[in-house]
Amino acid sequence: MGGKYRITGDKYPRMRRTGGRRKLVLAATGGVLALGLVGWGTFQLVDVFTGGSTATAAGGRNCPAPATSASPAKVKPLPAPGRIKVNVLNATARSGLAKETADALKKRGFAVGEVGNATEEYDKKVKGTVLLLGAADAVDGAFPVLATQVGGAEQKVEAPVKGEPAKADAAEAGGEADEAPKGPRKPNEVDLIIGDGFKKLAPEAAATGALKALNAPKPSPSPSAGGRC
């Protein structure tokens, strides 16, 4: 029987695999990609209409925290003009400047002390408008207040002088100030030494505005307005 169905020849039929399995894999992959694209598009639409709150809540983005407002630093209050004693001294060859300037400062509320010529140390040696001479405490006190009244004022801290304040104050009260030893200069006592570049004080309106701006509280830094990140 076997010989009856023996296959002869050198050609045999080729067996081909069906493409059903490959089609299933491709269809599954395409379905996953389609679902992913639909989900991503839905997420973007929600993000647009909610301003990114959903993404932030989900932790999908690292948005920087808004900067916190820094508390304003405590600033030393400036003395009022009436609490500043100004000694007006003329270091130029022009006569009458000390009295004229002292009268103007008095009308603007400053307390005027000595009025006269500058000492030999500064006479004919101040080339600018004025030189403000005072104690170290005047740098952030009396100096800036007085500088609002005249432009280009130079500042100089006077070296502390050793003395006997109690004895000096007693002698001054008794009318013997010239013979008494000089005590340390008080923080609100300033020498305004008029120099060659001085013409007149700043206009009163401008000086008043500058003084108001000097005393105005400085605004604290505001938090940065963060947009969508």
Phi, psi and omega in degrees: 000321182298325181292335181294327183252022180290138181267129180244159179103172182249016179244130181234151179288136179274139181263118180257139177283144177285151181269015182295319182293319180297320180296323178295319180295316180295321180294320179295317179298316179297323178295320179296316179296319180297317178296322179296317179295320178296317179295320180295318178297319178296320179297319180294321178296318178296322180294323180293315185279343180255001177073023176086005182293325181294317180296321180293318180294326181282352179077019183283343182227147177263090179273130179294141180291139179297144181293135180279150180286126180283139179290136182297137180290147180287123182253137179294127180295141180278147179289147176288154180307323181293345179264002180254122178267119184250121173265113184264117185234136183262118179254015181251177178272357180275127183274152175088353183293321183296312182293318180298317180290320179297319179296321180293319179293325179295320178294335180270007173100001180277150176273120183263132178258246182285140177230123181174205181270154179288159178289168182300331181297330183242349184297126180063019183239359179261112185268338180278199180287299178216159173241123177265121183242124182196186180285170181298326180294343182283345184300317179249029179223268185289326183302304182297328178293314181289331181291343176289345185267347182209134181280151176070025181288129174271154182236142178215130178272125181282136178296137181299140181253129178286134180193190179242092185305320183296315180292321180294316179297321180293320179292321179295321178294330180270006178082020180243038186295327183294329183266350184276149176294142181282129176271179179301142180291140179283152185301325184262019176251122186228138171270123174257103184262117184282129181253182185295333182277001183280136174243307177196169177293163176296151177307141187300321180296317179293320179294321178295319178296319179295324179291321177295319179294326180293325182270353181291138179294140179279130180294142178281151180300132180270151178296143181292139181280105183274128175269198178289134180249000000 
